[in-house]
């Protein structure tokens, strides 16, 4: 019973392994471009194409999230340092 539990625990769960936590934006974009070229070349089998599509979808989501976080940081910086723009927004309304 313990050995079967151990082997079940050792199996990777596809819901748990889709991301690389320290993937930089540049590395993620390069990997996504490689996947795209591979899919466009139409030289891989269906199973591999599906796996590539899944990985590409995960990467696209990660990259989109990184861009969203960067946009939030930029907006926060702008708000901190651009007090004149903030005050003119208030007077326009």
C-alpha positions, -999 to 999 in steps of 0.1 A, spaced: 0 0 0 28 24 8 46 15 -23 16 24 -45 12 57 -26 48 64 -32 46 57 -69 15 79 -72 33 107 -54 63 104 -78 41 108 -109 42 144 -121 8 161 -122 4 181 -154 -15 208 -135 15 213 -113 44 212 -137 35 237 -165 56 266 -154 92 275 -148 92 299 -119 124 318 -128 118 321 -166 127 356 -178 105 374 -202 132 372 -229 137 335 -224 100 329 -224 96 349 -256 124 330 -273 109 297 -263 75 307 -275 90 318 -309 108 284 -312 75 266 -305 57 288 -330 83 280 -357 81 243 -349 43 243 -353 44 264 -385 70 241 -400 45 212 -398 73 187 -394 62 172 -360 36 146 -352 2 153 -337 11 144 -301 42 166 -302 22 194 -318 -4 192 -290 23 193 -264 39 223 -281 6 240 -283 0 234 -246 34 247 -236 30 277 -259 -3 286 -243 12 284 -209 41 306 -219 18 331 -236 -1 334 -203 30 338 -183 44 365 -206 10 383 -206 11 383 -168 47 396 -168 37 424 -191 7 432 -169 29 434 -138 54 456 -157 26 479 -167 14 482 -131 49 490 -119 53 517 -146 19 533 -137 30 533 -100 63 549 -108 45 575 -130 21 583 -102 49 587 -77 71 610 -98 46 628 -120 26 648 -94 18 676 -120 0 651 -143 -20 638 -114 -30 673 -103 -40 683 -138 -61 652 -141 -80 664 -110 -86 699 -124 -98 686 -158 -126 666 -142 
